[in-house]
Each structure stands twice: as C-alpha cells, then as structure tokens.
Amino acid sequence: MSLTMIESLLEKEIGVSAEAIGSGVIAKAVHLRVAACGLADIKAYLKLVKTSQEEQDHLIEAVVVPETWFFRNKNSFAFLANYVTGEWLPKHRGDRLRVLSVPCSMGEEPYSIAMALMDAGIGDDRFHIEGVDISDAALGKAKSGVYTEGSFRGDDLSFRKRYFEPRGDVYQLNADVRKKARFIRGNVLDRRLFMGQDPYDIIFCRNLLIYLSSEAKRRAFETLDRLLATTGILFLGHAERQAAIEWGFAGIPEFGVFACRKERRKRENGLKPDLHVHSHPCQRQFEKAGKMVDVEPPLRPSVVIDEVFEPEILSEQPDSNEPFKAQKDLFNEAQRLADQGSLLSALELCETFLGENPVHVQAHFLMGLIHEALDNEERAEDFFNKAIYLDPNHYESLNHLSFVVEHRGGKERAVHLRRRAQRISENR
Ligand SMILES: C[S@@+](CC[C@H](N)C(=O)[O-])C[C@H]1O[C@@H](n2cnc3c(N)ncnc32)[C@H](O)[C@@H]1O
C-alpha cells in the first residue's frame, strides 16, 4: 500500500508511470532511500517523503533513468544540421536559433546538437542551446563536460578527436562546445516552465515520454507545444513519435528521424499541413509504383517511407520476389513499423520475411536502412551490398552504401559507388 502511494506521488511529481518504468525499479529506489534515511520500513518513509521536498528530490534522483550517449540516433543530428542550413538560416537572417533539449540528462544530447551545428559551419553567434532536466546530479555532470567511455557508442567516434581532450580514462569536452549550452533544472510537466520567454525553434524531447503515464504525457505535450515556435520542429525518441502525432503534431516522414512539425496550429489556421520536410535538396520519394525517383541529383541519401508498397513490383526478379499474401503483409508491416520509427520491431519482421524470401532486393534494402538508422553501419553495409548483388542497378542501395562506406573510411569505393548510382540516374 505504502509503495503504491509512493508510486502515485512520483507520478504526480515527475510523471513516471510505475507500469512503464517497472514497479521493481521504484521499489528498489525506495528500499535504498529507506536504508539511507535509517528508517524502519516503507510506511515510515512514506510519511517522510510526503512532507520533505529534500527527500522527494533524493527519491527522484534514485528513480530517474539518465541513460544517454553522444549522437544517439545520429540521423536526427544530420537532419537537424541540414534543416538549419537549408531552411532555417535562409529564412532568419541575423536571428539566433533557439534550441531546447529536455530532458538533457548529462548533456550528451545538447552537446551533440552543438557539435552537429558547428560541424555544419554554423557560426557561434547563430545558435544557442538550453538543456533542462529534473536531476541535479545529471545536470552537474553536464556542466562539468567530463565523460567516460559509456557516453561514446556506435562506430563513428571521430567527433571525440575533434572536440574532446583525453584525461586518463575520461574525456573533457572543449570549452567552445561547452559554452554553447546552458543547463537549468526544470520539470517538463511544469506549466510555468520558461513561461513568458521566446519560443524555441527546435526542441529535443527524447526518451522520456516512454516512461510517462498518459496524463503526464498529455501535460508534457502541452508544455512542448507552448514552448515550440509555430514553425518549430520537435525531435522525439523512436518509440515516441507516434504519441506526438496522436496528440496533434505532424510527423515528418524522414527515415530514421523521429521528428514532428507543429501541425495542429496550422490546421486550426486552415493552412495546408506541411508534412514533408526535406532534409536535403535531393529528397527522394516513393512513386505509387513503389520505385524511387530523384527530384534532383543526389548528395546525401534521404529516404521517405510514407507509402506502403507492393513488394512484387519492386524487383526485376519476379519469380523470387512474388511472396504470398501473408508474406507481403509481413513485409508491408515491417515497412510500416520502420516508417513510424519502431525500428527493432521492423527489423524482427523484416528478418522473418527474409528467412522466407532470401533474394528479395527491397527487403535487403530495408534491412540496410534500419541498420543505418540504428547506427549499425557494418550491418547496414552488408545488407546494401546484398541488395546490389541481387540487383546491380538498385540506385538507392548504391547511394546509401556509398555513404556508409565513406563513413567507414572507404573513400575510393564510395566514389566508385556514387558514379555507378549517377550512371543509373542518368539512364532513367
Ligand atoms: C533516458 S534520459 C534521456 C536523455 C536524452 N534526452 C536522450 O534521449 O538520450 C531521461 C532523463 O529524463 C529526466 N527526467 C525524468 N523525468 C523528468 C521530468 N518530469 N522533467 C524533466 N526531466 C525528467 C531524467 O532525469 C533523465 O535524465
């Protein structure tokens, strides 16, 4: 009973749902706090935590999940940099881009934003980032800019050489990046958070909503909506975009990027929703027939998967690519899940599909895309390679493969692949 009441208190204060975070996590945190306070049992602890703000803060620290790392879902950062250089800056000459990262945890996310924008050549005076989190401990680490190995994941850590100084077994972030972000303690459920301030052009709110109750999610979306500029973009975690769409934001159909525009207000104003944000001038879209067309010559591949398509018309190998209806449904479902950002589920389905349809070009391509979005570049390379082995003229696989290969140090092969893609594009 006391534990249930503590769970309710936590839900009211920071929104975490015991169901989502796991009742065991809360029970463990409570037991730690009972011991730390030298109390006899949970009942005595409930009494204390109900009346002491200080103890509530300790409990919150014990419950929160600060898990994060640099360039988590790196596609989002590439998309951000392209959007800011290609769309935002030309429309806002002389303005300073306002970015909010909430929750920012130990700073890896806001600093990744800073590095991505700096790498894109965006001047120091053209952007500013604010990082907000409920945890003082996490904010303390963010301000120190000192990170251990756990903050660096994935196979491209080239940014570490450019922006960090190794100090024994830790890494110190350089002052140029650190000065781009300011850290503030705050609660995303707080209706007064940044009240009266200018709205943000970009908000990152990733990997928090999944832990919140439905009511807390609603309150969080209210805050985000209030803080986001009318033309602003909201970045979410891969399992969170759908909830934002259901709440009223407009999903941006960019593969591996889980972002939304502020659609609702546009609808209220009677404007046509602007669903397609092109991260790049070379935006590719699926034709009804299921093939991709280039609108302009390609640079960095960028894929929109917003049409469920029929697998059998995608390949030039009709025999091996005409799965039965159940199989087609499986592939379409994998495609749909990938589109809505449920990458792991999409991966599982696509793997099952490939088990039955091992020479299906488009399934290999989709596997490549999913692995690319998950930062598994080695696996992505394998699948794109298989796709072009099965269909040497598979333009999108060639393009994606060229970028993955280049990223992994294969400059020459990347150039060769890009030329092949170029020739295919010219012959179409
Ligand atoms: C998993 S981290 C996410 C960090 C980062 N956005 C990312 O995706 O890597 C979740 C963070 O949410 C913070 N948090 C939990 N409840 C919060 C609330 N109500 N308001 C603000 N921050 C909160 C926690 O302290 C923790 O640092």
The ligand as an ORCA input file, in Angstrom:
! r2SCAN-3c Opt
* xyz 0 1
  C      16.804      8.453    -20.700
  S      17.230     10.108    -20.283
  C      17.040     10.887    -21.825
  C      18.201     11.787    -22.173
  C      18.265     12.254    -23.620
  N      17.149     13.047    -23.986
  C      18.421     11.086    -24.568
  O      17.488     10.769    -25.302
  O      19.490     10.475    -24.599
  C      15.820     10.573    -19.318
  C      16.045     11.824    -18.463
  O      14.752     12.353    -18.099
  C      14.910     13.053    -16.890
  N      13.548     13.299    -16.364
  C      12.692     12.388    -15.836
  N      11.516     12.974    -15.541
  C      11.626     14.279    -15.913
  C      10.743     15.393    -15.884
  N       9.499     15.267    -15.420
  N      11.180     16.582    -16.328
  C      12.453     16.729    -16.800
  N      13.335     15.708    -16.851
  C      12.922     14.497    -16.429
  C      15.799     12.139    -16.092
  O      16.449     12.810    -15.059
  C      16.771     11.609    -17.151
  O      17.963     12.360    -17.153
*
